[in-house]
Amino acid sequence: MQINSTLGMQITGLGFSAATYGALISMNGALVVFCELLLTTISRRYSTRRVLAMGYVLTGLGFALNAIARTVPALAAVSSSSPSVKCWPCR
């Protein structure tokens, strides 16, 4: 996925360290671990088509928010939306 190859460049391009990027990615991974089962349980209530559509909407929203995030808290908020993108289509 392109975000994995360019997000680090965006974060360092904003003047933050590689450690900031690492912390954001680590937070993202932890959220995936803690949210995946809950989101999978919720997504089973809906049709596959609806779940996939929501996954694409969340992916697009995540990319759009990355374009406007300029601070560490904003980047953390965007990063915390990514687990929902990764977990939502789990069926």
N, C-alpha and C positions, 0 to 999 in steps of 0.2 A: 504494500500500500504506500502511496506516495508520501503520505503524512509522516511515515517513519523515516524517510530519507531527507525530508526538507524541514521538519519541525526543529531539529537541532540547529540547523543553519539560521532559521528565523530567530530563535531564542538568543543565540550568540550574536546575531546581527543587531538585536535590540540592546546589546551591551551586557547581557547576563552571562554568567559563567557556564561552563559545561556541567558543573555541579548542580546548577539550577535546573538544567535540562534533565539531569539524572534524577533529581528529586521529584520533578513533575512526572516523569515516566514511571518512577517507583510508586508514586501515589496512585497513578492510573492503574498499574498492575494490582495493587492492593484492593482498590475499589472493584476491579473485575472479580477478584477472588471472593470478596464479601457480598457482592450484589448478584452474581450470576445465577445462583439457585433461586433467589426471589424473583428475578426478572423472567427466568425460564418458567417458573410456576405461573406467573401472571400471563405470559405470552401464550401459554397453552389454551387459554380461554378464547382466543381469537383465531380466525382463519389464517392459514399460511399466507395468503395474499395480503391481508391486512398487516400482519407482522412484518413481512418483507418490505411493504410500503413504508411502514413506520421506521424501519431500520434505515432505509434510504433517506427519508426526511431527516432523521437524526444525524446521519453522516453529512448531509449537505449543510445542516445547521452548524455542525462542528467545524467544518471547513470555513464557513462564513465567519464564525466567531473568532477563529484563529487569525483572520485577516485584520480584525479590529483590536485584538488583545495587545496591550502595550505594557502592562505591569504584571508583576509576579502574581498578585491575587487574581487578576483577570485571566492570566494563563492557567492558573490552578482551577478556576471555574470552568474554563474550556476543557481542560484535561479531565475534570471530573464528569463532564458530559460524555466523554469518549467511552467509558465503560458501558454506559447504556447502549451506545451504538454497537459495541462488541457483544454484549449479552442479549440484547433484545431479540434478535432473530433466532436464538437458540430454541430449538423445538425438539 
